[in-house]
Amino acid sequence: MRLRNVKHAKELIEKNSHIVIKKPNEYKGLWNKLFNNSNPVELEIGCGKGKFIVDKATLDKNINFIGIEKFDSVIVRGIEKLLEKPLDNVKLIRIDAENIETIFKKSEVNTIYLNFSDPWPKNRHAKKRLTSKKYLDRYSNILVNNGEIRVKTDNYNLFEFSMMSFINHNKYIIEEINLDLYKNLPKDNVQTEFEMKFVEKGNRIYYLKAIYKGESHEKTV
């Protein structure tokens, strides 16, 4: 459930331009200069309240993490976490994922995380799902060759849709599928806020990792 109103959200965003990048399009192709290093860039689309990206950035200081979120009322929670625990390798962007190609150039992102994305359950909204062909095409325009997309969800219908989207796309291959992540939980798993709640409820967590194989990749039938 999205928070609709958080008092002083816009003011907090404005005051913390070192965390939330105001004009991200100006850094297209220049993110490593902003971070002042040549480390890999990893992107979380729909970073929510920031738990996942903050925990990931804490564990691996040699990766630059960027979280995007389109709601002021949600991204402020990520700002609050980063004010309490400043991290040089995290930046946040308030933007809709539809505009992702305006802020990243070709081969600028190594990994994309899609954690518990909105399932958009109605068929007429299928194109809005972050694993629809429309979005996979966009990701192919920013990922490095052999870059990864990692998907976690508790919604089987979205998971099935995502699998088929990758299978039917000629630029990706699925490298890993897990139909019950918590049966054999990887040691490096980092939870999101939603994940913690779903696990407490006993919901099954589905996971897949897909690899972008670039323009020259041709699937065989």
CORFEN-V672898 format. One line per field, one symbol per residue. psi: psi as a letter, one per 30 degrees, with the letter a starting at -180 (. if undefined). burial: + if it has 16 or more other ideal C-beta (glycine too) atoms within 10 Angstrom, else -. Layout:
# CORFEN-V672898
psi = ???
burial = ???
This chain:
# CORFEN-V672898
psi = kkkekkkgeeeeeefhffejjeifffgkfgefeefhlglkkkkkjifbggeeeeeeeeejfgkkkkkkkfkefeffeeeeefeeikkfgkkkkjlkffgefffklkhfkekkkjjhlkfifkefgeffkfgleeeeeeefffklkglkkkkklgjeeeeeeeeeeeefkgglkkfkkjfiegeikkfgkklleeeeeeeefgkkkkklkkkkglefkkkk.
burial = -----+--+--++-----+++--+--+---+---+---++++++++++++++++-++--+--++++++++++-+++++++++----+-+++++++-+--+--++---++++++++++-++-------+++++--++-+++-+++--+++++++++--++-+++-++--+-++-----+--+--------+++-++--++----+++++-++++--------
